[in-house]
């Protein structure tokens, strides 16, 4: 969104938990690197309803943001619906980008730009750690960090070609035996 010339980018975050905090830090870092001022972060519960209801607050005031970063795709889906209900055109009136990479992000119109988490790999790692903890393996300590991937779609102002999420088993080519 910064690359599309937005300078007033607000953030809708989930509750004060580590994943939300980490995503807000990324938002603030990106703005700082572009020499832009971060707007106050609006925190709401996770979910579509929270995103829908938050739009009014995010756009209140004399100088509302032209772009929004949402720390949850589900909240972003609610926010997109609220924008449509208000007669706003995404991305012309309001650009939106999010975080999670849920499959449904590809099916909005325009498609939702999102940072995709490697959901399958996260589940696989969690299962391996759990099985190891239940067995004789020593419990490895420390934080595990997996890479994310930005999937650019039309909600941020880029061209809106249909790009499916890579976070489904069939898209990944994985098969159950």
C-alpha positions as CSV (number, residue, x, y, z in Angstrom):
1,X,0.0,0.0,0.0
2,X,2.9,2.3,0.6
3,X,4.1,1.6,-2.9
4,X,0.7,2.8,-4.2
5,X,1.2,6.1,-2.5
6,X,-0.8,5.7,0.7
7,X,0.6,7.7,3.6
8,X,-2.3,7.4,6.1
9,X,-2.4,3.6,6.8
10,X,-4.4,2.5,9.9
11,X,-4.2,-0.8,11.6
12,X,-7.0,-3.0,12.9
13,X,-5.6,-5.6,15.3
14,X,-6.9,-8.5,17.2
15,X,-6.8,-8.7,21.0
16,X,-3.5,-8.1,22.9
17,X,-1.9,-11.6,22.3
18,X,1.5,-12.4,20.9
19,X,0.4,-13.0,17.3
20,X,-1.4,-9.7,17.1
21,X,1.5,-7.8,18.8
22,X,4.0,-9.3,16.3
23,X,1.8,-8.2,13.4
24,X,1.4,-4.7,14.8
25,X,5.2,-4.5,15.2
26,X,5.6,-5.4,11.5
27,X,3.0,-2.7,10.6
28,X,4.9,-0.1,12.6
29,X,8.3,-1.2,11.3
30,X,7.1,-0.9,7.6
31,X,5.7,2.6,8.2
32,X,8.9,3.7,10.0
33,X,11.1,2.4,7.2
34,X,9.0,4.5,4.8
35,X,9.3,7.5,7.1
36,X,5.5,7.5,7.7
37,X,3.7,7.9,11.1
38,X,1.8,5.0,12.4
39,X,-1.8,5.8,13.3
40,X,-3.2,4.6,16.7
41,X,-3.9,0.8,16.5
42,X,-7.5,-0.2,16.9
43,X,-7.9,-3.5,18.9
44,X,-11.0,-5.6,18.6
45,X,-11.7,-9.3,19.1
46,X,-10.8,-11.6,16.2
47,X,-13.5,-12.3,13.6
48,X,-15.6,-10.9,10.8
49,X,-18.1,-9.2,13.0
50,X,-15.4,-7.2,14.7
51,X,-14.0,-6.1,11.4
52,X,-17.4,-5.1,10.1
53,X,-18.1,-3.0,13.2
54,X,-14.6,-1.5,13.3
55,X,-14.8,0.3,10.0
56,X,-16.9,3.1,11.3
57,X,-14.3,3.9,14.1
58,X,-11.4,3.5,11.7
59,X,-12.8,6.1,9.3
60,X,-14.0,8.6,11.9
61,X,-12.3,11.9,12.2
62,X,-11.4,14.7,9.8
63,X,-8.5,13.0,8.1
64,X,-9.3,9.3,7.8
65,X,-6.9,6.7,6.5
66,X,-6.8,5.8,2.9
67,X,-5.5,2.3,3.6
68,X,-5.9,-0.3,6.3
69,X,-3.7,-3.2,7.5
70,X,-5.8,-5.8,9.3
71,X,-4.0,-8.5,11.4
72,X,-6.6,-11.2,10.7
73,X,-8.1,-12.2,7.4
74,X,-11.5,-12.9,9.0
75,X,-11.7,-9.4,10.4
76,X,-10.6,-8.1,7.0
77,X,-13.5,-10.0,5.3
78,X,-15.9,-8.3,7.7
79,X,-14.3,-5.0,7.0
80,X,-14.6,-5.5,3.2
81,X,-18.3,-6.1,3.6
82,X,-18.7,-3.0,5.8
83,X,-16.9,-1.0,3.1
84,X,-19.2,-2.3,0.4
85,X,-22.3,-1.6,2.6
86,X,-21.1,2.0,3.0
87,X,-20.6,2.4,-0.8
88,X,-16.8,2.5,-0.6
89,X,-14.9,1.0,-3.5
90,X,-11.9,-1.1,-2.6
91,X,-9.1,-0.2,-3.4
92,X,-10.2,3.1,-5.0
93,X,-11.6,4.6,-1.8
94,X,-9.9,2.4,0.7
95,X,-7.0,-0.1,0.2
96,X,-6.9,-3.2,2.4
97,X,-4.3,-5.8,3.2
98,X,-4.3,-8.5,5.8
99,X,-2.6,-11.4,7.5
100,X,-3.3,-15.1,7.7
101,X,-3.7,-16.5,4.2
102,X,-7.0,-18.2,4.6
103,X,-8.5,-19.7,1.5
104,X,-11.5,-17.4,1.4
105,X,-9.2,-14.3,0.9
106,X,-8.9,-15.4,-2.7
107,X,-12.7,-15.3,-3.3
108,X,-13.5,-11.7,-2.3
109,X,-14.0,-9.1,-5.0
110,X,-11.5,-7.7,-5.3
111,X,-9.3,-10.4,-3.9
112,X,-7.8,-9.8,-0.5
113,X,-4.0,-9.1,-0.4
114,X,-2.7,-11.2,2.5
115,X,0.5,-12.4,4.1
116,X,0.1,-16.2,4.1
117,X,1.1,-18.2,7.1
118,X,2.3,-21.8,6.2
119,X,-0.7,-23.3,7.9
120,X,0.0,-26.9,6.8
121,X,3.7,-26.7,8.0
122,X,2.6,-25.1,11.3
123,X,0.2,-28.0,12.0
124,X,2.8,-30.6,11.0
125,X,5.4,-29.0,13.3
126,X,3.0,-28.8,16.1
127,X,2.1,-32.5,15.7
128,X,5.8,-33.5,15.6
129,X,6.5,-31.5,18.7
130,X,3.5,-33.0,20.5
131,X,4.4,-36.6,19.5
132,X,8.0,-35.9,20.6
133,X,6.9,-34.6,24.0
134,X,4.7,-37.6,24.5
135,X,7.5,-40.0,23.7
136,X,11.1,-40.3,24.9
137,X,12.4,-37.4,22.9
138,X,13.8,-34.4,24.8
139,X,11.6,-31.3,24.4
140,X,13.3,-28.8,22.2
141,X,13.2,-25.3,23.7
142,X,12.9,-22.1,21.9
143,X,10.7,-20.3,19.4
144,X,10.0,-21.8,15.9
145,X,9.7,-19.3,13.2
146,X,8.2,-20.2,9.8
147,X,8.3,-18.0,6.7
148,X,5.3,-16.1,5.4
149,X,4.5,-15.3,1.8
150,X,2.8,-12.2,0.5
151,X,0.0,-12.9,-1.9
152,X,-0.9,-9.7,-3.7
153,X,-4.4,-9.3,-4.9
154,X,-6.6,-6.4,-5.9
155,X,-7.6,-5.1,-2.4
156,X,-4.3,-3.2,-2.0
157,X,-4.4,-1.5,-5.4
158,X,-2.5,-4.0,-7.5
159,X,-3.9,-5.8,-10.5
160,X,-6.6,-8.3,-9.4
161,X,-6.0,-11.5,-11.0
162,X,-7.4,-14.6,-9.3
163,X,-4.7,-16.1,-7.1
164,X,-5.7,-19.0,-4.9
165,X,-4.3,-19.5,-1.4
166,X,-1.5,-22.1,-1.2
167,X,-2.8,-23.2,2.2
168,X,-5.0,-26.0,1.1
169,X,-3.9,-29.6,0.9
170,X,-4.8,-30.0,-2.8
171,X,-3.0,-26.7,-3.7
172,X,0.1,-28.0,-2.0
173,X,0.0,-31.4,-3.8
174,X,-0.1,-33.2,-0.5
175,X,-2.2,-36.4,-0.4
176,X,-3.5,-38.5,2.4
177,X,-2.4,-42.2,2.1
